[in-house]
Amino acid sequence: MNTKPNILVTNDDGITAPGIAHLISLMKKIGHVFVVAPDSPQSGKGHAITLENPIRLNKVSIYEGIEAYECSGTPVDCVKLARNVLFKNVSFDLCVSGINHGSNAGINIIYSGTMSAAMEASLENIDSIGFSLLDFDFDATFSHADNYINTIVHQVLDQKLLGSRLLNVNIPKYGDEPIKGIRVCTQGSGVWKEDFQEGVDPRGRKYYWMTGQFISEKHQEDTDLWALENNYISIVPSSSDLTDYDQINRLKFLQS
């Protein structure tokens, strides 16, 4: 590209999370970076938006040379405010969300604030990428994937995305074995098996604390879950269209 691209950076772990700090450090070498992110962790918010309460924005000086705002709303609120209020005169070439602390592979995309922020940008016709690392540790290592992240971003900027304009990128945890490469995949299948721990607070009121375990069948080789288990970075072209097209003709009997 002849001029530096405009890149919107957001996340769901909060504006001070190490993942977004690392992503900003990479993006500022590629383009002009603008940041709007939640002022506190918003994991699991999905595509939620704030309707009943006012949303607060606060300009922060966390990242040197970067115009950045923390937002009291959800990750999707952050993107909406970036596009319609804060940077409404900026033409964004790319939105990147993350780097999330934890996997957004498989069905996790449904719950993910990281991916919903990227999806919201894609609905605004902005090429968008959600990056996630399979490590929940606050002190997780991200740098082992730097070259791959740079490659993906540069390729998207150069080639542009078609269709839904959204990529779900998941990165294996740093370990003894180096990343083998990149696989373009389908979304793997699986479900969360929840367990609700019951307790009583100091005022005698009952509460429930949700925990859970991700359960899936043996993964097919073309899925993101297989790629990650085999130490590849997975890329799933994703979409906001939840239509089950295989069922359209079968359900025509319901028409009147």
C-alpha positions, 0 to 999 in steps of 0.5 A: 500500500502507498499510504499507511492503513488506518487500523482500529484495535479493540478487545474484550479483556480490557484496555490494559490487558497484555494481549491488546498491548502486544497487538497494538505494538505490532499494529503501530509498525504497520499503520495508523492505530486507533484504540477503543476498548472496554475499561474492564474485562468483558469476556463472554459478552458476545454481541451484547450492546448497552441500552439501559445505561449511559456509556462513558468514554475516557481518553487515556495515555496508556500507549505512547503516540496512540489515540486511545479511549476506554469505554464503559460499555461492551466490546461491540459498543466500543466499535460502534462508538469508534465508527459513529462518534470518536473516529467518524471521519476516519476510513478504516482499512482494518479492525483487529480485536484481541489478542484474547487470553483464551481460545475462541475456536469452535463454538466459543465464537458465539460467546466471544466479545473479542469476535463480536467486536470484530464481527461488528466492524465487519458489518460496517464493511471493514475487513476484520480479524479476531486474534486469540491465544490458547492461554488464559494466563495474564502473563502469557507469551504472545511473541512466538506468533508475531511473524504469523500475525504480521503475515496475516495482517499484511496479506489481508490489507493487500488482498482484501477480504470478500463476503463477510469480511471476518476472520477468526484466528486462534494461536496455539499456546507457547510451548516446547514445539514451535508453531508448524504453520497456518491452516484455513479451517472450518469451525469445529463442533463441540459444546460446553458442559456447565457445572453450577456451584451453589453457595450462600453469600454473607447475607444468606442469599443463595448464588450460583457460580458457573464453571464448565468443560468444553466437550467435543468429538474427535476433530476432523482434520479440516477443523480449527480444533484439529489444527490447534491440537496439532500446533497450527494457527487456525483461520476460520472465515466467519459470518454473522449469517446464522442461516442453516441453508441445508434446511431451507428446502426441507422446511418449505412445507411451513410456507403459506 
